[in-house]
Amino acid sequence: MFSKVLVANRGEVAVRIVRALRELGIKSVVVYSDADKDTLAVRLADESVCIGPTPAAQSYLSIPAIIGSAKSRGAEAVHPGYGFLAENVTFARACAEHDLVFIGPTPEAIEMMGDKNIARETMKRIGVPTVPGSDGPVTTVAEAARFAEEVGYPVLIKASAGGGGKGMRVVENPEQIEAAFVAARTEAAAAFANDEVYLEKYLLRPRHIEIQVLADTQGNALHLCERDCSIQRRHQKLLEEAPSPAVSPELRERMGAAALAAVREVSYRGAGTVEFLLDERGDFYFMEMNTRIQVEHPVTEAITGTDLIKEQLRIAAGEPISFLERVPLTPQGHAIEFRINAEDPFNSFWPNPGTIKTLTLPGGPGVRIDTHVFAGYTVPPSYDSLIAKLIVWGATREEAIARGRRALDEIAIEGIKTTIPFHRVVLDEKDFIAGDVRTDYLPTHEDVLLAGASSAGATPGALG
């Protein structure tokens, strides 16, 4: 096992990784920008290094600064977390070139599955259903318009090199194509230092189902059940649950088999997620693979009794998956994760940075909170607005929902607006309670959610 690991990220995921390292007896080095010098990850780490000014391009996306920090502090490995450079093949190769272990898949696997175009072609080759899409990157508006006319509107423009809803636009008619194409490329370049985009047919009213996978260097590969991530705003997830109320044991095995076929095809190692769209007939289509740990990994941990960050570290160090004697895994109970963002949920989820004046966090049975904030912390406007994740577990979905209501009622964050009241309203909405949720949940439920917010004392505006 490693003796020292550099954490190339910020926020709650940096804290999560530092804590896992501490439990494994591994020293941690956290890099930070000028804006993050007083964050919890910096306080908890054994060592910390300032790598540049606030803009991500000059700090968290600076490969030379991160590599230099790792070498100067004697780190043997680098954990990229999620976002920033987590799926950047150039960064993975730079780690290898400087004798640093990249805690994630090989550069070759990132190139094949982290690039959305190559991933789709790979899945086609091995017989996994895919959504109709463009043949490789689309480089001009005219080319995008031709594809859209061929498959029919609506279409989805997606960044080739990223995820998290960045560089993604739905286009419903020809009049929108040029503006959406330019916006998607611009956003992709800023988020991932790569402006390549591709197009695919946009499926109406699907569920977003993803399969957590894990593979080691000993030839072991397994899936850890599914997560339902259908409640989203602007293609970024807001609430995730596991298992999905729409997935039967038989469907779970079929989707899991498809995910593992991808893992074996590219000799994948570490933790990853294969994402699918599930239509109303029960047919599923490959969407993309995230070659990294994901924000919502705690719900999988809750229903499988695993620690995915520690498994990533063990695998990167050449060890086998630690819980193979419990395979195959079946879901134990039900878990829900609520993303607590510094946003006004009833004003188009507009970012709401500022200083947290008071903070009270929930506790009790089946409640977990992952966060990097504290009373007096100032949420900067420069990065993702996620400030905490509330994860609840119950023996049944009904118990998890009830526990979620109780835990959300206990949270108190003063000084900024957050998504807490939105989540509280969702838990009382009849379609969510029934498990009938699809990716169009927000636009199709705006009236009832805003009405619920008004009766709860929030100031409703627009969900956006």
Secondary structure as GFF3:
##gff-version 3
##sequence-region A 1 464
A	DSSP	beta_strand	4	7	.	.	.	ID=ss1
A	DSSP	alpha_helix	11	23	.	.	.	ID=ss2
A	DSSP	beta_strand	27	33	.	.	.	ID=ss3
A	DSSP	three_ten_helix	34	36	.	.	.	ID=ss4
A	DSSP	alpha_helix	40	44	.	.	.	ID=ss5
A	DSSP	beta_strand	47	52	.	.	.	ID=ss6
A	DSSP	three_ten_helix	56	58	.	.	.	ID=ss7
A	DSSP	alpha_helix	63	72	.	.	.	ID=ss8
A	DSSP	beta_strand	77	79	.	.	.	ID=ss9
A	DSSP	alpha_helix	89	97	.	.	.	ID=ss10
A	DSSP	beta_strand	101	102	.	.	.	ID=ss11
A	DSSP	alpha_helix	107	109	.	.	.	ID=ss12
A	DSSP	pi_helix	110	114	.	.	.	ID=ss13
A	DSSP	alpha_helix	116	125	.	.	.	ID=ss14
A	DSSP	alpha_helix	141	151	.	.	.	ID=ss15
A	DSSP	beta_strand	155	159	.	.	.	ID=ss16
A	DSSP	beta_strand	169	171	.	.	.	ID=ss17
A	DSSP	three_ten_helix	174	176	.	.	.	ID=ss18
A	DSSP	alpha_helix	177	192	.	.	.	ID=ss19
A	DSSP	beta_strand	197	201	.	.	.	ID=ss20
A	DSSP	beta_strand	207	215	.	.	.	ID=ss21
A	DSSP	beta_strand	221	233	.	.	.	ID=ss22
A	DSSP	beta_strand	236	242	.	.	.	ID=ss23
A	DSSP	alpha_helix	249	265	.	.	.	ID=ss24
A	DSSP	beta_strand	270	278	.	.	.	ID=ss25
A	DSSP	beta_strand	284	290	.	.	.	ID=ss26
A	DSSP	alpha_helix	297	304	.	.	.	ID=ss27
A	DSSP	alpha_helix	308	316	.	.	.	ID=ss28
A	DSSP	three_ten_helix	324	326	.	.	.	ID=ss29
A	DSSP	beta_strand	334	341	.	.	.	ID=ss30
A	DSSP	beta_strand	343	344	.	.	.	ID=ss31
A	DSSP	beta_strand	350	351	.	.	.	ID=ss32
A	DSSP	beta_strand	354	355	.	.	.	ID=ss33
A	DSSP	beta_strand	358	360	.	.	.	ID=ss34
A	DSSP	beta_strand	367	371	.	.	.	ID=ss35
A	DSSP	beta_strand	378	379	.	.	.	ID=ss36
A	DSSP	beta_strand	386	394	.	.	.	ID=ss37
A	DSSP	alpha_helix	397	410	.	.	.	ID=ss38
A	DSSP	beta_strand	412	414	.	.	.	ID=ss39
A	DSSP	alpha_helix	420	426	.	.	.	ID=ss40
A	DSSP	alpha_helix	430	433	.	.	.	ID=ss41
A	DSSP	alpha_helix	441	444	.	.	.	ID=ss42
A	DSSP	alpha_helix	446	455	.	.	.	ID=ss43
###
